[in-house]
Amino acid sequence: MLAFLFQLCYNGVNTGELINNFAWVKQNKNKMKQVESLSYMIDKARNELRNEAGEYRKATIREKIAILYLKARKEALKLAFAVVVTEAVMVGVFHYALNWGILELLQPKTVIINIAKPAQAKEVEPKQEVKERSVNDLLDIIHEHETNSGKATKGLDVTCKAKGLSNQYGYNPPKCYKDNATVEKIVIDWIERHRAEGMNDSELLSHYSNGAYTK
């Protein structure tokens, strides 16, 4: 103790002030004990609050777990109820289908489809080209039909012959010409003119005879 005081004095500490401090500590020893006791009580209260906070947190977790459990149980009950309702509906539908014969309609049936064979295309015979007659051939046909090739016993040509004239082709308008060559030239001109218009032999002969002959 003396060594400690000597050291303090050596370091320049006021000895009188130090003694006064020691005296204050001795006088206030009880107060210091009270302060220590109060500090202890504060620490104790703090620890208790910490323990209570921990218990509160634990209680909150338990409540959360309980809520989750109740929710899961509720959803499970809903699911079970839905399953029961679905089974009841299916049984009712099956019973209805069985009584009304709907199941027979759902049975697989064999369907026979007759596929028609494609009709065989008929062979188209190549169209035979009709060879056009020459103008002289047509002239002969007209001559034969109109006056039997100049041998008629009645008709316009007979009347014309009585007058010294001719019309062995029956050319219309009915008229007598000075000779048969004149009539031939008129008929040949008529044939060539109508053939240039696109008439074939049959059309041309029919038009000349007003439908009396076509060949």
Helices and strands as residue ranges (DSSP letters): H 2-10, H 15-27, H 29-99, H 102-106, H 135-147, H 156-162, H 180-196, H 201-208
